[in-house]
Amino acid sequence: MSTDYYRFKFPITSIKIVDDGPHKRIKIWIRRQLSGEIIIDKCDINLVTDMFVNRDCRVFSHYWGGEGAGVIYSLHDEHVSDDEYVISDRFEVIPAKEILDHINAIN
């Protein structure tokens, strides 16, 4: 199993996805300022969220080697900053610092 993490399309710096009954709320940060919110049906989350992802800018890959093999992170972009947010191919938003700290801890 693997998960890839990507940068957001410029000038988006982060998003937050919140469950709201039959809907999802997507809060959008542009240049680190909350810029707005979109409310969509849950069934459209992948289509809409993918509009914010830059698939050409993969930052990390996360691999699970199976039982006993552990977790391996691969850094694809050496210029990622601690205060940057990245988004997984499963639409999980995470600070790059969390992944960088884990990479540093296993190396």
TAFEN-V666826 format. One record per residue. N is the residue number from 1. RES is the residue in three letters. SS is DSSP state (h for helix, s for strand, l for the rest). D_LAST is the distance of its C-alpha to the last C-alpha in whole Angstrom. Layout:
N:RES:SS:D_LAST ; N:RES:SS:D_LAST
This chain:
1:MET:l:21 ; 2:SER:s:19 ; 3:THR:s:20 ; 4:ASP:s:20 ; 5:TYR:s:20 ; 6:TYR:s:22 ; 7:ARG:s:23 ; 8:PHE:s:27 ; 9:LYS:l:30 ; 10:PHE:l:31 ; 11:PRO:l:32 ; 12:ILE:s:31 ; 13:THR:s:28 ; 14:SER:s:28 ; 15:ILE:s:30 ; 16:LYS:s:30 ; 17:ILE:s:32 ; 18:VAL:s:34 ; 19:ASP:s:37 ; 20:ASP:s:40 ; 21:GLY:l:42 ; 22:PRO:l:43 ; 23:HIS:s:41 ; 24:LYS:s:38 ; 25:ARG:s:38 ; 26:ILE:s:35 ; 27:LYS:s:35 ; 28:ILE:s:34 ; 29:TRP:s:32 ; 30:ILE:s:33 ; 31:ARG:l:32 ; 32:ARG:l:31 ; 33:GLN:s:34 ; 34:LEU:s:36 ; 35:SER:s:38 ; 36:GLY:s:39 ; 37:GLU:s:39 ; 38:ILE:s:40 ; 39:ILE:s:41 ; 40:ILE:s:41 ; 41:ASP:s:42 ; 42:LYS:h:39 ; 43:CYS:h:40 ; 44:ASP:h:39 ; 45:ILE:h:36 ; 46:ASN:h:34 ; 47:LEU:h:36 ; 48:VAL:h:36 ; 49:THR:h:33 ; 50:ASP:h:32 ; 51:MET:h:34 ; 52:PHE:h:32 ; 53:VAL:s:29 ; 54:ASN:s:28 ; 55:ARG:s:27 ; 56:ASP:s:26 ; 57:CYS:s:24 ; 58:ARG:s:21 ; 59:VAL:s:18 ; 60:PHE:s:15 ; 61:SER:s:15 ; 62:HIS:s:15 ; 63:TYR:s:15 ; 64:TRP:s:16 ; 65:GLY:l:17 ; 66:GLY:l:19 ; 67:GLU:l:20 ; 68:GLY:l:18 ; 69:ALA:l:15 ; 70:GLY:l:13 ; 71:VAL:s:12 ; 72:ILE:s:10 ; 73:TYR:s:10 ; 74:SER:s:11 ; 75:LEU:s:12 ; 76:HIS:l:16 ; 77:ASP:l:17 ; 78:GLU:l:15 ; 79:HIS:l:18 ; 80:VAL:l:17 ; 81:SER:l:18 ; 82:ASP:l:17 ; 83:ASP:l:21 ; 84:GLU:l:21 ; 85:TYR:s:22 ; 86:VAL:s:21 ; 87:ILE:s:23 ; 88:SER:s:22 ; 89:ASP:l:25 ; 90:ARG:l:26 ; 91:PHE:l:27 ; 92:GLU:l:24 ; 93:VAL:s:24 ; 94:ILE:s:21 ; 95:PRO:s:19 ; 96:ALA:h:17 ; 97:LYS:h:15 ; 98:GLU:h:15 ; 99:ILE:h:12 ; 100:LEU:h:11 ; 101:ASP:h:10 ; 102:HIS:h:9 ; 103:ILE:h:6 ; 104:ASN:h:5 ; 105:ALA:h:6 ; 106:ILE:h:4 ; 107:ASN:l:0
